[in-house]
Amino acid sequence: MKIRDILETIKDRALPLVREYETIQEVLKKILEHPHTRLIYVVDKKNVYKGSISLEILTRHLFPQGFEPSIQPRSLISMITSETAKDIMNKGLICATNEDTIDTVINQMIRAGINEIAILDNEKRIIADLTMLDLLKYCHLKETE
């Protein structure tokens, strides 16, 4: 089975996207608008996937006092001066396409230790986001519904 098969079951879900230049406050508003996710995808002006911001990254940025002070001086300056999504996003892109097999994507997510993944088209634009809960439901509950 391919990812496109599972996307049919979640096609009406809005994507948690922000532009690179949007403020940290706009990122916070966006994550609150999408309760199914703990990950916001950062895109450029052409909607090309550039990075992601997890709830953990956002929490560390907005509540730094709650974390260990073992911060390197270089990252401290970066944290203090961060104003936009681009400033705090993770640039390590883990993604899939709708032509990938479900098993391949599940294995990729497990190896990377992630619970959400961006699904891209040929131009690297996000067409969907897929969660491990989506995969569990599709693979293990679809027969019983």
PyMOL commands that set and color helices and strands:
alter all, ss='L'
color gray80, all
select helices_A, chain A and resi 3-7+24-33+55-62+64-66+73-81+85-88+102-112+132-140
alter helices_A, ss='H'
color red, helices_A
select strands_A, chain A and resi 17-19+39-43+49-54+95-97+116-120+126-131
alter strands_A, ss='S'
color yellow, strands_A
deselect
rebuild
show_as cartoon
